[in-house]
Amino acid sequence: MTQIIANLAQISARYDAVFCDLWGCLHNGVAPFPAAVAALQAFRAKGGKVILLTNAPRPKSSIVKQLDEMSVPRDAWDDVVTSGDAAQYAMLTGAVGHKVHFIGATKDEVFFTDFADDLQAVAAANPAMTRVPTKDAEGLVVTGLVDDLTETPEDYRATLLLAKNLGLPMLCANPDIIVHMGSKLLYCAGALAKEYEAMGGTALYFGKPHPPIYDLARRRLVVLGGAEEARILCIGDGIHTDVQGAIGESLDALFVTGGIAHESFGADSNNPDKDLLEDWLEAGMLSPGYSIGNLR
């Protein structure tokens, strides 16, 4: 049974660090949530470490730039770890070959060129990546839809069928199926990966809830001065990404009900209906230790 809490401060003393999701928790893709920013600032002010853990397919530097453009204060976090960072390591080491066909937006082109400090040595030590048409590829690298404002996974059916028939593995840089941008829902790379798997193709995942992104976050936490056995709380609004990932890593989870699934818990997104929440979690067979309407 999950415990509904009023604010992060209610439990923050139990933890040395938080791994906090971005979309739906800290911002909505357009602007930050002031109460969430204040909660993370307060946690850090008491000595806690905050790592922003996101399934964004782009490298850390791109997300930092995005946060700056949205005016998310830098004193609300210590480091950023992306699904893109974890997937870049796999790509550079040849998880889907070194000749790949790329599916993604123009903004995601940096996936092939911009590497965090701890990945630059990996890039230098491995063969260069070459982008080729599907028919010449050893694998697919998918960061998302080319135009997620207008396209759906159905627009990629022909490409995915060809790749499946050629036996190409897919590197999925973002396991999320959908995200909110303001009030709009957008498809992510995970939607293409699920479509590919339904066809019989093989997809490899590196973001939440899969271990590689947590392994990378722990390594960066140690670099920040955190203990290897730090007490970590995972915060997120994705039951099958943030919560499932935390449980798989034996970490505590704080489920933000006011995010992507907010319509399931009553009219007041700040105060989820306990009975609706318990029924919903039971149906999903996942139960976070804590839940909160919105991070604050």
C-alpha positions in Angstrom: 0.0 0.0 0.0 1.4 3.4 -1.0 1.6 6.3 1.5 0.3 9.6 0.1 2.5 12.4 1.3 1.9 16.2 1.2 5.5 17.2 0.3 9.0 15.9 -0.3 10.2 17.5 3.0 8.0 15.0 4.8 10.4 12.1 3.9 13.5 13.8 2.6 15.6 13.3 5.7 15.6 9.5 5.0 17.6 10.0 1.8 21.0 11.1 0.6 20.0 11.6 -3.0 17.1 11.7 -5.3 16.9 10.6 -8.9 14.1 12.9 -10.3 12.3 12.6 -13.5 11.8 15.7 -15.7 8.7 15.8 -17.8 5.6 15.7 -15.6 7.6 16.2 -12.4 9.9 19.2 -12.8 8.4 20.7 -15.9 5.8 20.2 -18.6 8.0 20.6 -21.6 7.3 24.3 -21.7 7.9 25.7 -18.2 9.1 24.5 -14.8 6.8 23.8 -11.9 7.7 26.3 -9.2 6.8 24.1 -6.3 8.9 21.2 -7.7 11.9 23.5 -8.2 11.5 24.7 -4.6 11.3 21.2 -3.3 14.6 20.1 -5.0 16.3 23.3 -3.9 15.3 22.7 -0.3 16.6 19.1 -0.5 19.9 20.2 -1.8 20.1 23.0 0.8 20.1 20.3 3.5 23.0 18.4 1.8 21.1 16.1 -0.5 22.2 15.4 -4.1 19.8 15.7 -7.0 20.3 13.9 -10.2 17.8 14.6 -12.9 17.1 11.2 -14.5 15.3 11.5 -17.8 14.4 9.2 -20.7 15.2 12.0 -23.2 17.2 10.5 -26.1 19.6 13.5 -26.3 22.9 13.8 -24.4 23.2 15.6 -21.1 24.4 18.9 -22.6 21.2 19.2 -24.7 19.0 18.7 -21.7 21.0 21.2 -19.6 20.6 23.8 -22.4 16.8 23.0 -22.5 16.5 23.5 -18.7 18.4 26.8 -18.9 16.1 28.0 -21.7 13.1 27.1 -19.5 14.7 29.0 -16.6 15.0 25.9 -14.3 17.5 27.2 -11.7 20.8 25.4 -11.6 20.7 25.2 -7.8 17.8 22.8 -8.1 20.0 19.9 -9.4 23.6 18.6 -9.3 23.8 16.5 -12.5 21.7 15.2 -15.3 21.7 11.6 -16.7 19.8 10.8 -19.8 18.6 7.7 -21.6 20.6 9.2 -24.5 23.8 9.1 -22.4 23.3 5.4 -21.6 22.3 4.5 -25.2 25.3 6.4 -26.6 27.6 4.1 -24.6 25.9 1.0 -26.1 26.0 2.5 -29.6 29.6 3.5 -29.4 30.6 0.0 -28.3 28.7 -1.6 -31.3 25.5 -2.9 -29.7 23.7 -2.6 -33.0 26.8 -2.5 -35.3 28.7 0.5 -36.6 26.6 1.1 -39.8 23.2 2.3 -38.6 20.0 3.8 -40.0 18.9 6.7 -37.9 15.2 7.6 -37.1 14.8 10.8 -35.1 14.3 14.5 -35.1 16.8 17.1 -36.3 17.2 18.2 -32.7 18.5 14.7 -31.9 21.3 14.8 -34.4 23.7 15.6 -31.5 23.3 11.9 -30.4 26.1 11.1 -32.9 28.4 14.0 -32.1 27.9 15.3 -28.5 29.3 13.1 -25.7 29.5 13.7 -22.0 33.0 13.8 -20.5 32.8 10.2 -19.3 31.8 9.0 -22.8 34.4 10.8 -24.9 37.1 8.2 -24.2 34.6 5.5 -25.2 34.0 7.3 -28.5 37.8 7.6 -29.2 38.4 3.9 -28.5 35.8 2.5 -30.8 35.2 2.6 -34.6 33.4 5.6 -36.0 29.6 5.3 -36.5 28.4 5.6 -40.1 24.8 6.5 -40.9 23.3 4.6 -43.9 20.0 3.7 -45.5 18.0 0.9 -43.9 18.9 -1.6 -46.6 22.7 -1.1 -45.9 22.4 -1.0 -42.1 23.6 -3.4 -39.4 21.1 -1.9 -37.0 18.6 1.0 -36.2 19.2 3.9 -33.9 15.9 5.4 -32.8 15.7 8.6 -30.8 12.1 9.4 -31.7 9.8 10.4 -34.5 11.1 12.9 -37.1 8.2 15.2 -36.4 6.4 14.2 -33.2 4.0 17.0 -33.5 2.3 15.5 -36.5 3.5 11.9 -36.9 2.4 8.6 -35.4 4.1 5.2 -35.3 2.0 4.1 -38.3 4.0 6.5 -40.5 7.0 4.3 -39.9 5.4 0.9 -40.6 7.1 0.4 -44.0 10.6 1.2 -42.6 10.1 -1.0 -39.6 8.9 -3.9 -41.7 12.0 -3.6 -43.9 14.3 -3.5 -40.9 12.5 -6.5 -39.3 12.8 -8.5 -42.5 16.5 -7.7 -42.6 16.9 -8.8 -39.0 18.2 -5.5 -37.8 18.3 -4.9 -34.0 16.9 -1.5 -32.8 18.7 0.7 -30.3 15.9 2.6 -28.6 17.2 5.7 -27.0 14.0 6.6 -25.2 11.8 3.9 -23.7 8.9 6.3 -23.1 5.8 5.7 -25.2 4.3 9.2 -24.9 5.0 12.4 -23.0 3.1 15.6 -22.3 4.2 18.8 -24.0 2.0 21.4 -22.4 -1.5 19.9 -22.9 -0.5 17.8 -25.9 0.5 14.1 -26.0 3.5 13.2 -28.2 4.8 9.8 -29.3 8.4 8.9 -28.2 10.9 6.3 -29.4 9.4 3.7 -27.1 6.2 3.7 -29.3 8.3 2.8 -32.3 10.2 0.1 -30.4 6.9 -1.5 -29.2 5.6 -1.4 -32.8 8.8 -3.1 -33.9 8.6 -5.8 -31.3 5.0 -6.5 -32.2 6.3 -7.2 -35.8 8.8 -9.6 -34.4 11.8 -7.3 -34.3 14.4 -6.9 -31.5 14.6 -3.7 -29.5 17.3 -2.8 -27.0 16.5 -0.3 -24.2 18.8 1.8 -22.1 16.5 4.3 -20.2 14.1 3.8 -17.3 13.1 1.1 -16.2 16.2 -0.7 -17.6 19.5 -1.0 -15.6 22.0 0.9 -17.8 20.6 4.4 -16.9 20.7 3.6 -13.2 24.2 2.3 -13.4 25.3 5.5 -15.0 23.4 7.6 -12.5 25.1 5.8 -9.6 28.6 6.3 -11.1 27.9 10.0 -11.5 26.5 10.3 -8.0 29.8 8.9 -6.7 31.8 11.5 -8.7 29.6 14.1 -7.0 30.8 12.8 -3.6 27.9 10.5 -2.9 28.5 7.2 -1.2 28.3 4.0 -3.2 25.6 2.8 -0.7 23.7 6.1 -0.7 20.1 6.1 0.2 18.3 7.0 -3.0 14.7 8.0 -3.7 13.4 7.8 -7.3 10.8 10.4 -8.2 8.6 10.1 -11.3 5.2 10.1 -12.9 5.7 7.0 -15.0 4.5 3.8 -13.3 6.2 1.5 -15.9 9.4 3.6 -16.1 10.1 5.5 -12.9 8.4 3.3 -10.5 9.1 -0.1 -12.1 12.7 1.0 -12.6 13.1 1.9 -8.9 11.6 -1.3 -7.8 13.9 -3.3 -10.1 16.9 -1.5 -8.6 15.7 -2.0 -5.0 15.2 1.7 -4.5 12.4 3.6 -2.9 9.9 5.4 -5.3 7.8 8.5 -5.0 5.0 8.3 -7.6 3.8 11.7 -8.9 0.1 11.1 -9.6 -0.4 14.6 -11.2 1.7 13.7 -14.2 0.9 11.6 -17.2 -1.8 9.6 -15.5 -3.4 12.4 -13.6 -6.9 11.8 -15.0 -7.1 8.5 -13.2 -7.0 9.8 -9.7 -9.9 12.4 -9.4 -10.5 16.0 -10.3 -7.9 17.5 -8.0 -4.4 16.7 -9.4 -2.8 18.0 -6.2 -4.7 15.5 -4.0 -5.2 12.1 -5.5 -8.2 10.0 -4.4 -6.7 7.3 -2.2 -9.2 4.6 -3.3 -8.8 5.4 -7.0 -5.0 5.4 -6.6 -4.9 2.0 -4.7 -7.2 0.4 -7.3 -5.1 1.7 -10.2 -1.8 0.6 -8.6 -3.3 -2.9 -7.9 -4.4 -3.2 -11.5 -0.9 -2.3 -12.6 0.7 -4.7 -10.0 3.2 -2.1 -9.0 3.2 -0.2 -5.7 5.5 2.7 -4.9 6.3 3.3 -1.3 5.1 6.9 -1.6 2.8 8.9 -3.8 2.2 12.6 -4.1 -0.1 14.7 -6.2 2.6 17.0 -7.6 6.2 17.3 -6.5 6.4 20.1 -3.9 
